[in-house]
């Protein structure tokens, strides 16, 4: 029994070391636009980290995004070979869209930034046998929510001014964010995308005023239909992020989203709406 536990611990440590090396390699090649704002190699079974895009201490508009189940530093934040991971790319798409809209509206003095926050042990399919790591339970969402709340509070308190702060979560990450918002009032808006539930049936416990809760549920997204973790606030307390095809007021055609993983793709209606929310204009497509 002791030897088995020792082998498991060695495997966890080796996996963390590999992810640390990939972080180091990616930042070594970076132009300076990204910043490591959280690194924890001791608290959980997996390496925990957060990567900022842009000047989070100075930006007028900031989104803090929490990825969902199966997310790891390797793949979510960085990829083998020194490139940024899928969730960093996803938030870059949102920032690019927000910047484009700011320029179109002649708001060139306003800046946007993002943080991809993976400061919790996201459930992994292979760990479902461990009770507190199961994707079917809320243990990691509640524990991660407590840590995320502290991060959001610290981000607001150290910022130069009072930013427009958007909390965003995808899949299980929206559940983490929901639990966090029960413990902090720092964010002004909440985007829940492909969510299995955000821990509350009304916006009141989330410290979000009606109209500032934005939810996306694309056709074919089975996870969003579950509402397992505390349900969702009703539609009349918020807005639906668009997931259908749409032509923007600028005359640009945007693509629909389907399934669980297209909410952040470049050129999609859902990404346009997230950019619009980030700069304070709310959902633009009409849902």
Secondary structure, DSSP 4 states (H G I P E B T S, - for coil): -HHHHHHHHHHHHHHHHHHHHHHHHHHHT--S-EEEEEEESSSSSS-EEEEEES-TTT-SEEEEEE--TT--IIIIIEETTTEE-HHHHHHHHHHHHHHHHHHHTT-TT--EEEEEEE-S----GGGTTSGGG-TTSSHHHHHHHHHHHHHHHHHHHHSSS--EEEEEEETHHHHHHHHHHTS----SEEEEES-S--S-SSSGGGT--TT-EEEE--BT-TGGGT--SS----GGGEEEPP-S-EE-TTS-EEB--BSSS-TT-TTBHHHHHHHHHHTT----S--
